[in-house]
Structure formats: structure tokens, C-alpha cells
Amino acid sequence: MSEAHGSLIKSPKQLIIMVFLSFFVPLIIILLLMVFVNNGKRTDAEASAEQLIKPVAQLNVQEAPAPSDAQAAK
């Protein structure tokens, strides 16, 4: 049988390096992408917080008017 399709990892040192790279390289790429995407969105934190939590509508509660004499007679 041919050794052409043998394992690429031949020593424990190579195994440790491959495990390290397969975990940390994607993690570093994801972190760099997060920094790149978030870099353009930095504004005044206080103003943006107020804008995020501002109310959509306001509710004005008022007392009901007293019934008129015409409605009371009925």
C-alpha cells in the first residue's frame, strides 16, 4: 500500500501546534472582525444611550369630565 495518503501530523509537537492554531487563529480573526465592524460606530456614549432608551410614545392621563346635566337627566 502506498504512503501517499498518510497522516500529515507525524509527531506530538506537530499535533500540539495544529490544535493550538486550529483554535486560536479563528478566534483572533473573529476578534479582529469585531474591532473592524465596531470601529465606525463609536459616538458619544451618553447621547447614544439616551437615544436608545427614549420612549416611543407618551401617555397623558387626565381625569374624566363630569357628566353634563342633559346626560344626568336621562
Backbone as CSV, one residue per row, in Angstrom:
resi,resn,N_x,N_y,N_z,CA_x,CA_y,CA_z,C_x,C_y,C_z
1,MET,0.830,-1.169,0.000,0.000,0.000,0.000,0.884,1.244,0.000
2,SER,0.410,2.279,-0.625,1.193,3.494,-0.784,1.060,4.389,0.448
3,GLU,2.139,5.119,0.748,2.142,6.071,1.858,1.766,7.482,1.381
4,ALA,1.272,7.625,0.184,0.936,8.937,-0.362,-0.218,9.589,0.403
5,HIS,-1.087,8.785,0.967,-2.240,9.323,1.695,-2.072,9.156,3.194
6,GLY,-0.863,9.248,3.656,-0.584,9.101,5.079,-0.962,10.347,5.861
7,SER,-0.781,10.300,7.160,-1.125,11.400,8.046,-0.138,12.546,7.885
8,LEU,-0.633,13.761,7.938,0.222,14.932,7.848,0.927,15.202,9.174
9,ILE,0.303,14.792,10.278,0.869,15.026,11.602,1.659,13.784,12.005
10,LYS,2.983,13.963,12.160,3.846,12.826,12.411,4.452,12.813,13.809
11,SER,4.279,13.891,14.570,4.853,13.924,15.913,3.894,14.633,16.868
12,PRO,4.062,14.395,18.166,3.206,15.082,19.145,3.369,16.599,19.102
13,LYS,4.555,17.078,18.774,4.780,18.522,18.675,3.923,19.123,17.552
14,GLN,3.859,18.455,16.427,3.028,18.924,15.324,1.543,18.895,15.706
15,LEU,1.143,17.890,16.478,-0.237,17.794,16.917,-0.601,18.975,17.819
16,ILE,0.274,19.299,18.757,0.020,20.415,19.668,-0.059,21.727,18.896
17,ILE,0.821,21.912,17.940,0.814,23.133,17.129,-0.478,23.237,16.320
18,MET,-0.915,22.141,15.739,-2.132,22.166,14.929,-3.370,22.425,15.785
19,VAL,-3.426,21.842,16.981,-4.560,22.089,17.872,-4.574,23.558,18.285
20,PHE,-3.432,24.097,18.632,-3.316,25.497,19.017,-3.768,26.412,17.879
21,LEU,-3.264,26.183,16.691,-3.605,27.025,15.545,-5.072,26.899,15.141
22,SER,-5.608,25.685,15.202,-7.000,25.499,14.789,-7.981,26.147,15.765
23,PHE,-7.558,26.406,16.999,-8.427,27.071,17.963,-8.216,28.585,17.971
24,PHE,-6.973,29.023,18.017,-6.689,30.439,18.228,-6.709,31.283,16.954
25,VAL,-6.399,30.739,15.827,-6.421,31.532,14.595,-7.845,31.993,14.258
26,PRO,-8.861,31.121,14.277,-10.222,31.630,14.031,-10.685,32.611,15.108
27,LEU,-10.280,32.379,16.348,-10.641,33.289,17.434,-10.054,34.684,17.202
28,ILE,-8.818,34.741,16.793,-8.168,36.029,16.515,-8.823,36.715,15.319
29,ILE,-9.180,35.950,14.304,-9.846,36.520,13.128,-11.201,37.106,13.512
30,ILE,-11.951,36.393,14.344,-13.262,36.882,14.780,-13.103,38.159,15.596
31,LEU,-12.144,38.198,16.501,-11.918,39.398,17.304,-11.519,40.594,16.444
32,LEU,-10.664,40.374,15.463,-10.270,41.460,14.575,-11.450,41.968,13.746
33,LEU,-12.317,41.066,13.314,-13.510,41.485,12.574,-14.455,42.282,13.459
34,MET,-14.574,41.888,14.725,-15.424,42.642,15.650,-14.887,44.049,15.856
35,VAL,-13.595,44.190,15.983,-12.991,45.514,16.154,-13.197,46.349,14.897
36,PHE,-13.033,45.735,13.740,-13.197,46.448,12.472,-14.631,46.939,12.294
37,VAL,-15.614,46.102,12.604,-17.017,46.470,12.424,-17.429,47.526,13.446
38,ASN,-16.966,47.394,14.675,-17.369,48.307,15.735,-16.635,49.641,15.676
39,ASN,-15.561,49.735,14.946,-14.745,50.940,14.907,-15.495,52.134,14.326
40,GLY,-16.321,51.935,13.343,-17.032,53.025,12.698,-18.263,53.483,13.452
41,LYS,-18.673,52.776,14.484,-19.907,53.089,15.186,-19.680,53.761,16.528
42,ARG,-18.510,54.234,16.821,-18.237,54.871,18.104,-18.683,56.324,18.056
43,THR,-19.613,56.669,18.938,-20.103,58.031,19.074,-20.126,58.370,20.553
44,ASP,-20.683,59.507,20.881,-20.810,59.890,22.275,-21.696,58.874,22.989
45,ALA,-21.168,58.216,23.994,-21.876,57.128,24.660,-23.132,57.619,25.361
46,GLU,-23.066,58.776,25.986,-24.225,59.274,26.725,-25.358,59.639,25.775
47,ALA,-25.055,60.295,24.683,-26.092,60.687,23.720,-26.708,59.459,23.065
48,SER,-25.913,58.474,22.743,-26.455,57.282,22.097,-27.290,56.475,23.075
49,ALA,-26.924,56.474,24.370,-27.713,55.752,25.363,-29.074,56.410,25.529
50,GLU,-29.111,57.731,25.553,-30.386,58.438,25.656,-31.253,58.183,24.430
51,GLN,-30.640,58.092,23.300,-31.387,57.855,22.071,-31.930,56.430,22.027
52,LEU,-31.194,55.482,22.591,-31.639,54.093,22.578,-32.816,53.858,23.521
53,ILE,-32.866,54.585,24.635,-33.909,54.313,25.616,-35.019,55.361,25.621
54,LYS,-35.061,56.229,24.630,-36.117,57.235,24.594,-37.462,56.547,24.348
55,PRO,-38.536,57.122,24.917,-39.848,56.487,24.760,-40.358,56.617,23.333
56,VAL,-41.141,55.646,22.936,-41.717,55.655,21.599,-42.941,56.576,21.575
57,ALA,-43.696,56.571,22.643,-44.897,57.402,22.736,-45.054,57.860,24.180
58,GLN,-45.934,58.831,24.367,-46.215,59.313,25.707,-47.692,59.110,26.002
59,LEU,-48.006,58.826,27.255,-49.380,58.619,27.672,-49.762,59.756,28.601
60,ASN,-50.763,60.520,28.220,-51.261,61.620,29.039,-52.534,61.163,29.729
61,VAL,-52.485,61.044,31.046,-53.638,60.595,31.822,-54.340,61.826,32.378
62,GLN,-55.618,61.949,32.080,-56.416,63.079,32.559,-57.669,62.539,33.232
63,GLU,-58.229,63.346,34.126,-59.474,62.938,34.776,-60.625,63.045,33.785
64,ALA,-61.583,62.159,33.943,-62.755,62.187,33.065,-63.617,63.391,33.409
65,PRO,-64.203,64.041,32.414,-65.056,65.203,32.702,-66.325,64.776,33.436
66,ALA,-66.825,65.655,34.239,-68.068,65.376,34.970,-69.217,65.300,33.982
67,PRO,-70.201,64.442,34.233,-71.329,64.354,33.293,-72.142,65.651,33.295
68,SER,-72.614,66.002,32.109,-73.405,67.242,31.993,-74.828,67.009,32.508
69,ASP,-75.586,68.074,32.679,-76.939,67.967,33.208,-77.853,67.205,32.263
70,ALA,-77.651,67.320,30.955,-78.510,66.639,29.979,-78.305,65.130,30.088
71,GLN,-77.102,64.706,30.290,-76.842,63.269,30.404,-77.320,62.747,31.753
72,ALA,-77.290,63.567,32.795,-77.732,63.145,34.121,-79.234,62.985,34.175
73,ALA,-79.989,63.771,33.378,-81.452,63.717,33.391,-81.966,62.435,32.755
74,LYS,-81.221,61.878,31.873,-81.664,60.654,31.170,-81.624,59.533,32.098
